[in-house]
Amino acid sequence: MRVVSLLTISIIGAASLLAQHPNATSAEAGKVLFQKRCASCHGENARGGGAPDLTSGSWRHGGTEEDLIRNTTQGIPNTQMPPFPMPREEAQSLIAFL
């Protein structure tokens, strides 16, 4: 019984921390996703490589959340940016990281 109580308290505490800092978790997930899908072109730290620097916050093809989600998931026509189909939540995590 005591183990169950401690487990319950731990879960509630973790949920409380996540509720207080939801973007921290999202940004961490975005970092992992970026390393997996984007770093080969945009560089390990997103400062560019074969593809543009993404750290400036100023993007040629739009800077709103919707623009960035579209550019990420659908690609950018007439550029080397291919589409990366993914759930919206993953795209939002990438944006939170950037």
C-alpha positions as CSV (number, residue, x, y, z in Angstrom):
1,M,0.0,0.0,0.0
2,R,2.8,2.4,0.9
3,V,4.5,1.8,-2.5
4,V,1.3,2.6,-4.3
5,S,0.9,5.8,-2.3
6,L,4.5,6.9,-3.1
7,L,4.0,6.0,-6.8
8,T,0.8,8.1,-6.9
9,I,2.5,11.1,-5.3
10,S,5.4,10.8,-7.8
11,I,3.0,10.8,-10.7
12,I,1.0,13.7,-9.4
13,G,4.2,15.7,-8.8
14,A,5.6,15.0,-12.3
15,A,2.3,16.0,-13.9
16,S,2.3,19.2,-11.8
17,L,5.8,20.1,-13.0
18,L,4.9,19.4,-16.6
19,A,1.8,21.6,-16.3
20,Q,3.9,24.5,-15.0
21,H,6.5,24.2,-17.8
22,P,4.8,22.6,-20.9
23,N,7.1,24.3,-23.4
24,A,10.2,23.0,-21.7
25,T,9.0,19.4,-22.4
26,S,7.9,20.3,-25.9
27,A,11.2,22.1,-26.7
28,E,13.2,19.0,-25.5
29,A,11.1,16.7,-27.7
30,G,11.6,19.2,-30.5
31,K,15.4,19.1,-30.0
32,V,15.4,15.3,-30.3
33,L,13.2,15.5,-33.4
34,F,15.4,18.2,-34.9
35,Q,18.6,16.1,-34.4
36,K,16.9,13.2,-36.0
37,R,15.3,14.9,-39.0
38,C,16.8,18.3,-39.6
39,A,20.4,18.5,-38.4
40,S,21.9,16.8,-41.4
41,C,21.0,19.8,-43.5
42,H,20.5,22.7,-41.0
43,G,23.4,21.7,-38.7
44,E,23.6,20.2,-35.2
45,N,22.8,23.6,-33.6
46,A,20.4,24.8,-36.3
47,R,22.9,27.5,-37.4
48,G,23.0,26.2,-41.0
49,G,25.1,24.0,-43.1
50,G,23.8,23.0,-46.5
51,A,20.5,24.6,-45.5
52,P,19.7,28.0,-44.0
53,D,20.4,29.1,-40.4
54,L,17.2,28.6,-38.4
55,T,18.3,30.5,-35.2
56,S,17.7,34.0,-36.4
57,G,13.9,34.0,-36.1
58,S,13.7,35.6,-39.5
59,W,12.6,33.2,-42.2
60,R,12.2,34.0,-45.9
61,H,9.1,31.8,-46.3
62,G,7.1,33.0,-43.3
63,G,7.6,33.1,-39.5
64,T,4.2,32.4,-38.0
65,E,3.6,29.1,-36.4
66,E,1.3,28.1,-39.2
67,D,4.0,29.1,-41.8
68,L,6.6,27.0,-40.0
69,I,4.3,24.0,-39.6
70,R,3.4,24.2,-43.3
71,N,7.1,24.6,-44.4
72,T,8.1,21.6,-42.2
73,T,5.3,19.2,-43.1
74,Q,4.7,20.2,-46.7
75,G,8.2,21.4,-47.8
76,I,8.9,24.6,-49.7
77,P,8.3,24.5,-53.4
78,N,11.2,25.4,-55.7
79,T,13.7,24.9,-52.9
80,Q,15.7,22.0,-51.4
81,M,13.4,21.8,-48.4
82,P,11.5,18.5,-48.7
83,P,8.3,17.7,-46.9
84,F,8.5,15.9,-43.6
85,P,5.0,14.6,-42.9
86,M,4.4,14.4,-39.1
87,P,1.7,15.0,-36.6
88,R,1.0,18.6,-35.8
89,E,2.2,18.1,-32.2
90,E,5.7,17.0,-33.5
91,A,5.9,20.1,-35.8
92,Q,5.0,22.3,-32.8
93,S,7.7,20.7,-30.8
94,L,10.3,21.5,-33.5
95,I,9.1,25.1,-33.5
96,A,9.3,25.3,-29.7
97,F,12.9,24.1,-29.9
98,L,13.8,26.7,-32.6
